[in-house]
Amino acid sequence: MKPPCAVVALHVLPAARVIVARKLMEVHELKPAQVAFRMGLTPAAVTQYASGVRGGRLVDVLQGSERVRQVLDGLVSEFLKAQSDKSAMLEMVCELCRIVREERMICRFCDLSQEGKECNICLQTRACSRGVSVPQSEH
């Protein structure tokens, strides 16, 4: 069974990279090498993200959420700064994770959902900025 954080790492973050890389190149006219440098990726990876070869599975799903679009726009803004605020960017990625769980965007990847069972695991845990899932009742 894959925990929600594994699904986010395997499917959501790559799709977010697709959206962010495309926006940096298409809207802000950065070259793949510039995007790669800012995002900490290789130019080849950026080209693959931009073309949809990597990470394309959830792009449409993510773009369908206004909340997700706002978070990704915030990430784009940070990548455009001369000195990105890494702490702010980490908070945005954590917010992205919360949104995709709350809006049930990752249910299709859950083993319980595929078995036809009702699953609320994503809604019962809250990921903190350290990457640890803690039951909400303890907060």
C-alpha positions, 0 to 999 in steps of 0.5 A: 500500500502506498501512503499519501506522501508516496503518491504525492511524490510519485505523481503530484510533484512531477505534475507540478514541475510540468506546470511550473516549468512550462509557465517559466518557459512559455509565459516568462520566456526563460530558456530550459537551462535557466529553468533547470538552474532555478528549479535544481534540475537538469536541462534534459529533465526540464525539457521532458517535463515541459513536453509532458514526457515526465509528470504529465499524468495529473497536469489536467487534474491539478490545473482544474483546482483554483487553489492548486493554481494559486500555489503553483503561481506562488512557486513560479514567482519564487523561482523568478526571484534572484534569491528564492525563499526556500522556506516559503517554497517548502511551505507552498509544496506542503500546502499543495500536498494538503490541497490535493488530499483535501480535494481527493485528487490522489484517490485514484492511486489509493489501494483502498479506493481501488478495492471499492472501500471508503477511504478517508486516510488522507483527510485524517492525517495532517502532514507537518513541514517536517514530512511527518504525518500526525493524526489530527486528534493530537493537534 
